[in-house]
Amino acid sequence: MIMRYTYITILIISLVAGGCKKFVDINTDPNNPTTAQRSLLLPSTQVSMAANMYLINSGTSTFMQQAVFSADLSRYQQQGTSFDDSWNGFYSQTLNDLESIISTGSAQGDWGYVAIARLEKAYLVSLMVDLWGDIPYSESEKGQESVSPAFDKGTPIYESVLVLIDSALVNAGKVTTSTLVPASADMIYGGTKASWIGMGNSLKLKLYNQIRLVDPTRSATAIKALISDPTTLITSNATDYTFKFGSAQNPNNRHPWHRIEYQSAKTFYMCQAFIDLLFNNDDPRLRYFIYRQNATAGLNNSTNSNGYYGRNPGDGTAAPADLNRRSTFGVYPAGGLYDNAPINNLPVTNVFLTNTGATSTLKVVATTDGTGAGIIPFITNAMVKFIRAEAALTLATGDDARQNFSDGVVANLSSVSAFGAANGGVALSAATITAFKDKLLVSYDAADDAGKLNMVMTQKYIATYGNGMESYNDYRRTALPVLRTPLSPLTTFPLRLYYSQTELSANTSLGDNVSALQIAQQITPVFWDK
């Protein structure tokens, strides 16, 4: 119900704020306002995609030890209801509306809308393959023509997605202006053509890197072509492919993590493994990512620590009465509070995570704290740089792995800092960002090739905080970063997500033994996971 309510309320805001002017501004047949419908449908697809990601983002962030959404998922135990709202919402809302835009827009030559819809569809479908493996695709979104669509294999779907991206870029090229659609119809880029082209090429870069273990020669060739003109990729934080939530409370269109945690009842713990990774490595992003509600709380609800009270992965013990003592989401990416209070027990050798200027007092968070205007970082400038570094180290693409690693670190710190400062926090100085990057480069230069790749993937893991889905993909492909051993796992690390139980019950094309199909999800790699 949380997911559905999030979608409905955010959708109301998007329709009111982004669609009303266009809805009444009809300069064609008033009995057939097709352009107006697309101007409403397109932002609604962006809203529904982001809103329906709540369960899969929270669950994969739990698998990847960045947060603890569920004790069972922290112990690797999935259910048929674990991700059903995401699955059902993607098919019944997002993909259905995208298909409508593509169909009607193609028939009427409205290529700007078609281009964006195809790029959104390519991103979402490829992500669903990454998470679930085999999914309905060729027979899906056909209404009553196919009420029980067959499940297609991931490999041919990926091939179709790559074709879909290319066709979208061709469609964009048919638009002679610098904007594909009116700014009010696009919540991501305000219709800017160059930004969508950069997103499309960056998505191709991501996908070719994703399949590098399957066909390294093909991946290397494709990536070399893409980086031959890096200006066609996402090249700055300003052109990150992200969804930005609002700050309204009535109706509520805030980041789902803010909505869930900035109230008296809470769902999450912060993962102690992620907290420790940042704390032990003198990482200034800790103050942006995590907010402490209590200055002395610690692991296992102790009272003499530094306030960074999370939960270890795989901890199956019952939660104590600790809602006012747990650490919670900070200013980035959920739009919560920036932690500028003194931290106990900081190492004296720390340079970046210090108490200099830390003058705030901690508090128990409430709905009025923070803006809630958080983001989900889908594909960012930092991610693109880390992808290029990984490909250079593993595929000999001729790219500069060290420079891309350096650029990725700077891009993420700059993005987190700027976002934090714009939402009640404190900005990192340019000198601090440079010095932190230089510290990492000293270790990078001293490492062998395996150590360099470990550093690239670890920094990408930190930089993708807020997008557990991408970290989950990276880990299954590289086994990096090294995760903390769960305390009491109930099964093995999940290689795919469980299907929606609703789908398994209703789809007659799956046969009788759907239980075996579901169980196989836990241990069956997706096609690119070799």
C-alpha positions in Angstrom: 0.0 0.0 0.0 2.9 2.4 0.7 4.1 2.0 -2.9 0.7 2.6 -4.4 0.0 5.7 -2.2 3.4 7.1 -3.1 2.6 6.7 -6.8 -0.8 8.2 -6.6 0.1 11.2 -4.6 3.2 12.1 -6.7 1.2 11.6 -9.9 -1.4 14.1 -8.7 1.4 16.7 -8.2 2.9 16.0 -11.6 -0.4 16.3 -13.4 -1.3 19.5 -11.6 2.1 21.2 -11.8 3.2 20.0 -15.2 0.1 19.2 -17.3 -2.7 21.7 -16.6 -1.4 24.5 -18.8 -0.8 22.2 -21.8 -4.1 20.4 -21.2 -6.1 23.6 -21.9 -3.7 24.9 -24.6 -5.1 22.9 -27.5 -4.5 24.3 -31.0 -5.6 21.2 -32.9 -8.8 19.3 -33.0 -10.4 19.9 -29.6 -12.2 16.5 -29.8 -8.9 14.7 -30.3 -6.2 16.3 -28.0 -3.5 13.8 -28.7 -0.6 16.1 -28.0 -2.0 17.1 -24.7 -2.5 13.5 -23.7 1.2 12.7 -24.4 2.2 15.8 -22.5 0.4 14.3 -19.5 1.4 10.7 -20.1 5.2 11.3 -20.4 5.7 12.9 -16.9 3.4 10.3 -15.4 5.6 7.5 -16.8 8.6 9.2 -15.1 6.7 9.5 -11.8 5.4 5.9 -11.9 8.8 4.5 -12.8 10.5 6.2 -9.8 7.7 5.6 -7.4 7.4 1.9 -8.3 11.1 1.5 -7.6 10.6 1.8 -3.9 10.6 -1.9 -3.1 13.3 -3.0 -5.5 15.6 -0.1 -4.6 15.1 -0.7 -0.9 15.5 -4.5 -1.3 18.7 -4.4 -3.4 20.1 -1.7 -1.1 19.6 -4.3 1.7 21.3 -7.1 -0.3 24.2 -4.6 -0.9 24.5 -3.7 2.8 23.7 0.0 2.3 20.5 -0.1 4.4 18.4 -2.7 6.1 14.8 -2.5 4.8 13.8 -6.0 6.0 15.5 -8.5 8.3 14.5 -11.3 6.0 16.0 -9.6 3.0 19.1 -8.9 5.0 19.3 -12.6 5.5 18.8 -13.2 1.8 15.3 -14.6 2.3 12.8 -13.5 -0.4 9.1 -13.9 -0.7 6.6 -13.7 -3.6 5.4 -10.4 -2.2 8.9 -8.9 -1.6 8.9 -7.0 -4.9 5.4 -7.5 -6.3 4.3 -3.9 -6.2 7.3 -2.9 -8.3 6.8 -5.7 -10.8 3.0 -5.1 -11.1 3.4 -1.3 -11.2 6.0 -1.3 -14.0 3.8 -3.4 -16.2 0.4 -2.0 -15.4 1.5 1.7 -15.2 4.9 2.6 -16.6 5.4 0.3 -19.5 1.7 0.5 -20.5 1.8 4.3 -20.7 5.2 4.3 -22.5 3.8 1.9 -25.1 0.9 4.3 -25.7 3.2 7.2 -26.2 5.4 5.2 -28.6 2.4 3.9 -30.6 0.4 7.1 -31.0 3.5 9.3 -31.3 4.9 7.1 -34.1 1.6 7.2 -36.0 1.5 10.9 -35.8 5.2 11.7 -36.3 5.6 13.2 -32.8 9.3 12.0 -32.7 10.4 13.9 -29.6 7.9 12.1 -27.4 8.7 8.8 -29.1 12.4 9.3 -28.6 12.1 9.9 -24.9 9.6 7.2 -24.3 11.8 4.7 -26.1 14.8 5.7 -24.0 12.8 5.4 -20.8 11.5 2.0 -21.9 15.0 0.8 -22.8 16.3 1.8 -19.4 13.4 0.2 -17.5 13.3 -3.0 -19.5 17.0 -3.6 -19.3 16.9 -3.0 -15.5 14.1 -5.5 -15.2 16.2 -8.1 -17.1 19.1 -7.3 -14.8 17.0 -7.9 -11.7 14.6 -10.7 -12.7 16.3 -12.3 -15.7 13.5 -13.7 -17.9 10.5 -11.4 -18.1 7.4 -10.9 -20.4 8.5 -8.6 -23.2 7.6 -9.5 -26.8 4.0 -10.4 -25.8 3.5 -7.9 -23.0 1.6 -4.6 -23.2 -0.9 -6.0 -25.7 -4.0 -5.7 -23.6 -6.5 -8.5 -24.2 -4.5 -9.9 -27.0 -2.1 -11.5 -24.5 -3.3 -11.7 -21.0 -0.7 -14.4 -20.1 2.4 -13.3 -21.9 5.3 -15.7 -22.3 8.6 -15.0 -20.5 11.4 -14.1 -22.9 15.0 -14.8 -22.2 17.3 -12.0 -21.1 19.7 -12.2 -24.0 17.3 -11.4 -26.8 15.6 -8.8 -24.7 19.0 -7.0 -24.3 19.4 -7.1 -28.1 16.0 -5.6 -28.6 16.8 -2.9 -26.0 20.0 -1.9 -27.8 18.0 -1.6 -31.1 15.4 0.4 -29.2 18.1 2.9 -28.0 19.4 3.3 -31.5 15.9 3.9 -32.9 15.3 6.5 -30.1 18.4 8.3 -31.1 17.3 8.3 -34.7 13.9 9.6 -33.6 15.6 12.4 -31.7 17.6 13.3 -34.7 14.4 14.0 -36.6 13.6 16.9 -34.3 15.2 20.0 -35.6 14.9 22.1 -32.5 17.0 21.8 -29.3 14.1 20.5 -27.3 12.3 17.2 -27.9 9.1 18.1 -26.0 7.9 21.1 -24.0 9.8 21.5 -20.7 6.5 21.0 -18.7 6.2 17.5 -20.3 9.5 16.2 -19.1 10.4 16.0 -15.4 13.9 14.7 -16.1 15.6 17.0 -18.6 12.9 19.6 -19.4 12.8 18.3 -22.9 16.5 19.1 -23.7 17.5 17.1 -26.8 21.3 17.0 -26.0 20.7 15.7 -22.5 18.5 12.8 -23.8 21.1 11.9 -26.4 23.7 11.8 -23.7 21.5 9.6 -21.6 20.9 7.2 -24.5 24.6 6.8 -25.3 25.4 6.5 -21.6 22.8 3.7 -21.3 24.5 1.9 -24.2 27.8 2.3 -22.4 26.3 0.8 -19.3 24.8 -2.1 -21.1 27.8 -3.0 -23.1 29.9 -3.0 -20.0 27.3 -5.1 -18.3 27.7 -7.9 -20.9 31.4 -7.7 -21.1 31.8 -11.2 -19.6 29.6 -12.7 -22.3 31.2 -11.1 -25.3 34.3 -9.1 -24.3 35.3 -8.4 -27.9 31.9 -6.9 -28.8 31.8 -4.9 -25.6 35.3 -3.5 -26.2 34.5 -2.5 -29.7 31.2 -0.8 -28.8 32.7 1.0 -25.8 35.6 2.2 -27.9 33.2 3.7 -30.4 31.2 5.4 -27.6 34.2 6.9 -25.9 35.7 8.1 -29.2 33.4 11.2 -28.7 32.8 11.4 -25.0 30.8 14.6 -25.5 27.9 12.4 -26.6 27.8 10.8 -23.1 26.7 12.3 -19.8 29.7 14.5 -19.1 28.6 16.7 -16.2 26.6 16.5 -13.0 24.1 18.9 -14.6 23.1 16.2 -17.1 22.8 13.3 -14.6 19.8 11.0 -15.4 18.0 11.3 -12.1 14.5 11.6 -10.8 13.9 14.5 -8.5 11.1 14.3 -5.9 9.3 17.3 -4.5 9.0 18.8 -1.1 5.2 18.9 -0.7 3.5 17.1 2.1 -0.2 17.5 1.1 -0.4 15.6 -1.1 3.0 14.1 -0.3 5.5 13.8 -3.2 8.6 13.5 -1.2 11.3 10.8 -1.5 9.9 7.5 -0.3 12.8 7.0 2.2 12.1 10.4 3.7 8.3 9.6 3.9 8.9 6.3 5.7 11.7 7.3 8.1 10.9 10.9 9.0 8.0 10.0 11.2 7.6 8.2 14.6 7.2 4.8 13.1 10.2 3.6 11.1 11.0 0.7 8.8 14.7 0.9 8.1 18.0 0.5 9.9 21.1 1.9 8.3 23.5 -0.9 7.6 26.5 -1.0 10.0 28.8 -2.3 7.3 28.2 0.8 5.1 28.5 3.1 8.1 31.8 1.5 9.0 33.2 1.6 5.5 32.8 5.4 5.4 33.8 6.0 9.0 36.9 3.9 8.9 38.0 5.5 5.6 37.7 9.1 6.8 35.0 9.7 4.2 33.2 13.1 4.5 30.2 11.8 2.7 29.1 10.0 5.9 27.6 13.3 7.2 25.5 13.6 4.1 24.4 10.0 3.8 23.6 9.2 7.5 21.9 11.2 10.1 22.3 10.3 13.8 19.3 10.8 16.1 21.4 10.2 19.2 25.0 11.2 19.9 26.0 8.2 22.0 23.9 5.3 20.6 25.8 2.4 18.9 25.5 -1.1 17.6 23.2 -3.3 19.6 21.6 -0.3 21.1 24.6 0.6 23.2 24.8 3.9 25.0 28.4 4.8 24.9 29.3 5.0 21.2 29.2 7.8 18.6 25.6 7.7 17.5 26.2 5.7 14.4 23.7 3.0 15.4 22.8 0.7 12.5 22.3 -3.0 12.2 24.7 -5.6 10.9 23.7 -7.5 7.8 22.0 -10.8 8.5 21.0 -9.8 12.0 17.8 -11.7 12.7 17.2 -10.6 16.2 14.1 -8.7 17.1 14.3 -4.9 17.0 14.3 -3.3 20.5 12.5 -0.1 21.4 15.0 2.0 19.5 13.1 4.1 17.0 14.4 7.4 18.5 18.0 6.1 18.6 18.6 4.6 15.2 20.6 6.4 12.6 18.5 7.2 9.6 18.8 8.6 6.1 20.6 11.9 5.8 20.3 14.8 3.4 21.5 12.8 0.4 19.7 11.2 -1.4 16.5 11.3 0.6 16.3 15.0 1.3 16.6 14.5 5.1 18.9 16.3 7.6 22.6 17.0 7.2 24.5 15.8 10.3 26.7 18.6 11.5 26.9 17.6 15.1 30.2 16.5 16.9 31.1 12.9 16.5 32.6 11.0 19.4 35.7 8.7 19.0 36.9 10.1 15.7 40.5 9.0 14.9 42.9 11.8 15.5 44.5 11.1 12.1 41.3 12.0 10.3 41.6 14.8 7.8 38.1 14.8 6.1 35.6 13.4 8.6 36.3 15.8 11.5 34.5 17.9 14.0 35.7 21.2 12.6 32.7 23.5 12.3 30.4 20.8 13.8 28.1 22.9 15.9 24.7 21.4 15.5 22.7 19.4 18.0 21.1 16.1 17.1 17.4 15.5 17.3 14.8 12.8 16.8 13.6 13.4 13.2 10.1 14.4 12.3 8.0 14.9 9.2 8.9 18.7 9.1 12.7 18.0 9.1 14.5 18.2 5.8 12.9 18.9 2.5 12.1 15.4 1.3 13.1 16.7 -2.1 15.5 13.8 -2.7 16.6 12.0 -5.8 17.1 8.5 -7.3 20.3 8.6 -9.3 19.6 6.4 -12.3 22.8 7.1 -14.5 25.1 9.8 -13.4 28.3 11.5 -14.6 30.2 9.7 -11.8 28.7 6.3 -12.8 29.8 6.9 -16.4 33.3 7.7 -15.3 33.5 4.6 -13.2 32.1 2.5 -16.0 34.8 3.8 -18.3 37.5 3.1 -15.7 36.2 -0.5 -15.2 36.1 -1.1 -19.0 39.6 0.3 -19.4 40.9 -2.1 -16.7 39.1 -5.2 -18.0 38.6 -4.7 -21.7 41.7 -2.7 -22.8 39.6 0.0 -24.3 42.5 2.4 -24.5 40.7 4.8 -22.1 42.5 6.3 -19.1 41.4 4.3 -16.1 43.2 6.4 -13.6 41.8 9.7 -14.9 38.2 8.3 -15.1 38.6 7.0 -11.5 39.7 10.4 -10.4 37.0 12.1 -12.3 34.3 9.8 -10.9 35.4 10.5 -7.3 35.3 14.2 -7.9 32.0 14.1 -9.7 30.3 12.2 -6.9 31.7 14.3 -4.1 30.8 17.5 -5.9 27.3 16.2 -6.6 26.7 15.1 -3.0 28.2 18.4 -1.6 26.1 20.6 -3.9 22.9 18.7 -3.2 23.6 18.8 0.5 24.2 22.5 0.5 21.1 23.2 -1.4 19.0 21.2 1.1 20.2 22.7 4.4 23.7 21.2 4.6 27.2 22.4 4.3 29.2 22.3 1.1 32.6 20.7 0.8 35.3 23.1 -0.3 36.9 22.5 -3.7 40.2 22.0 -1.8 38.7 19.3 0.4 37.3 17.4 -2.7 40.7 17.6 -4.4 42.6 16.5 -1.4 40.3 13.5 -0.8 40.6 12.5 -4.4 44.4 12.8 -4.2 44.4 10.6 -1.1 42.6 7.9 -3.0 44.9 8.2 -6.0 47.9 7.5 -3.8 46.4 4.1 -3.0 45.2 3.6 -6.5 48.8 4.1 -7.9 50.2 1.7 -5.4 47.7 -1.1 -6.2 48.0 -3.9 -8.8 45.4 -4.3 -11.5 43.1 -6.3 -9.2 43.5 -3.7 -6.5 42.8 -0.9 -8.9 39.5 -2.6 -10.0 38.6 -3.1 -6.4 39.1 0.7 -5.7 37.0 1.6 -8.8 34.1 -0.7 -7.8 34.2 0.4 -4.2 34.1 4.1 -5.0 31.3 3.4 -7.5 29.5 1.5 -4.8 29.7 4.5 -2.5 28.8 6.8 -5.4 25.6 4.8 -6.3 24.2 5.2 -2.8 20.5 5.7 -3.3 20.5 3.2 -6.2 20.9 -0.2 -4.8 19.8 -1.7 -8.1 23.0 -0.5 -9.8 25.2 -1.7 -6.9 23.5 -5.1 -7.1 24.2 -5.4 -10.8 27.9 -4.4 -10.2 28.4 -6.9 -7.4 27.0 -9.9 -9.4 29.3 -9.0 -12.3 32.5 -8.3 -10.3 32.0 -9.7 -6.8 33.1 -6.2 -5.6 33.2 -4.6 -3.2 33.8 -7.3 -0.7 30.7 -7.4 1.5 30.5 -8.2 5.2 29.6 -11.8 6.0 25.9 -11.8 7.2 25.5 -12.9 10.8 22.8 -15.6 10.2 21.8 -15.9 6.5 18.8 -18.0 5.8 19.9 -18.9 2.2 22.5 -17.9 -0.4 23.0 -14.5 -1.9 20.2 -14.0 -4.3 21.2 -13.9 -8.0 17.8 -12.8 -9.2 14.8 -11.2 -7.5 11.7 -13.3 -6.8 8.8 -12.8 -9.2 5.5 -11.2 -8.2 3.3 -13.9 -6.7 0.4 -12.3 -8.5 2.1 -12.8 -11.9 2.9 -16.5 -11.1 -0.7 -17.1 -10.0 -2.3 -15.4 -13.0 0.0 -16.1 -15.9 -1.1 -19.5 -17.4 1.8 -19.6 -19.8 4.2 -20.6 -17.0 2.8 -24.1 -16.5 2.0 -25.8 -13.3 5.4 -25.8 -11.4 5.7 -22.1 -10.7 7.1 -22.8 -7.2 10.2 -24.4 -8.7 10.5 -21.4 -11.1 10.4 -19.0 -8.1 12.9 -21.0 -6.1 15.3 -21.1 -9.0 15.4 -17.3 -9.0 17.6 -17.4 -5.9 20.4 -19.4 -7.5 20.1 -18.8 -11.3 22.5 -16.1 -12.6 21.2 -13.6 -15.2 22.7 -14.2 -18.6 25.5 -11.6 -18.2 26.7 -13.0 -14.8 29.4 -15.4 -15.8 
